[in-house]
C-alpha cells in the first residue's frame, strides 16, 4: 500500500476551466514517466474547485514529484489559471480498500 500522498487544491480564475482541464490531462500523461508516483488523479469538485491527488510508496518519491516537471509546470501557470496560489497538502495514508 502507498503510504504517502499529496492533495493540491486549485481554485480557477473565471473562464480558465478549459485550460485547467487540459493541463490536468497533460499532467496525467506526464505522471506516467515518474517512477515514484503510484497513482495520479486530476479532478473537479462540485464547487468548481479543481485538484490533484497522487500517491507514493515513500517520501523520496513524493519529494521527487514535488521537485519534478509537473510541479514546475503547475506553478508556471498558477498566476494565469488560478485565483490563488495552489495549496499543496502532504498526506499520510493510513488505510486502503482495493
C-alpha positions in Angstrom: 0.0 0.0 0.0 1.2 3.5 -0.8 2.0 5.4 2.4 2.3 9.0 1.2 0.0 11.3 -0.8 -0.4 14.8 -2.0 -3.6 16.8 -2.5 -3.3 20.0 -4.5 -6.3 22.4 -4.2 -6.7 24.5 -7.4 -9.2 27.4 -7.4 -9.8 28.5 -11.0 -10.0 32.0 -12.4 -13.3 32.6 -14.2 -13.1 31.5 -17.8 -10.0 29.3 -17.3 -11.8 26.0 -16.8 -11.0 24.5 -20.2 -7.3 25.4 -19.9 -7.1 23.8 -16.4 -8.8 20.6 -17.6 -6.4 20.4 -20.5 -3.5 21.0 -18.1 -4.7 18.2 -15.8 -5.0 15.7 -18.7 -1.4 16.6 -19.7 -0.3 16.1 -16.1 -1.7 12.6 -16.1 0.4 11.8 -19.1 3.5 13.4 -17.5 2.9 11.3 -14.3 3.4 8.1 -16.3 7.1 8.9 -16.5 7.5 9.4 -12.8 8.8 6.1 -11.3 8.0 7.1 -7.7 4.3 8.2 -8.4 2.0 5.2 -7.8 -1.3 6.9 -8.7 -2.2 10.3 -10.1 -5.7 11.8 -10.3 -6.8 15.2 -11.7 -10.4 16.1 -10.8 -13.1 18.8 -10.4 -15.1 19.2 -7.3 -18.9 20.0 -7.2 -18.0 23.6 -6.1 -15.9 24.2 -9.2 -12.5 23.8 -7.4 -10.0 21.5 -9.2 -7.5 19.3 -7.7 -4.8 16.7 -8.0 -4.4 13.7 -5.7 -1.4 11.4 -6.1 0.2 8.6 -4.0 3.7 7.4 -3.4 5.3 4.4 -1.7 7.9 6.6 0.0 8.9 10.1 0.9 11.6 10.1 -1.8 9.0 9.5 -4.5 6.8 12.3 -3.1 9.8 14.7 -2.9 10.8 13.8 -6.4 7.3 14.6 -7.6 7.2 17.9 -5.7 10.5 18.9 -7.4 9.6 17.4 -10.8 8.3 18.6 -14.1 4.6 18.5 -13.2 5.1 20.8 -10.2 7.2 23.2 -12.2 4.5 23.3 -14.9 1.8 23.9 -12.3 3.5 26.8 -10.7 4.4 28.2 -14.1 0.7 28.6 -15.0 -0.6 29.4 -11.5 -0.9 33.2 -11.9 -2.7 32.8 -15.3 -5.1 29.9 -14.4 -5.8 30.2 -10.6 -7.4 32.8 -8.4 -5.0 32.0 -5.6 -1.7 30.0 -5.3 -2.2 26.2 -5.4 -2.4 24.8 -1.9 -0.4 21.6 -1.5 -1.3 19.3 1.3 1.0 16.4 2.4 -1.0 13.4 3.5 -0.1 10.2 5.3 -2.3 7.3 4.1 -3.5 5.1 6.9 -5.8 2.5 5.3 -6.8 1.3 1.9 -9.5 -0.7 0.1 -8.7 -2.3 -3.2 
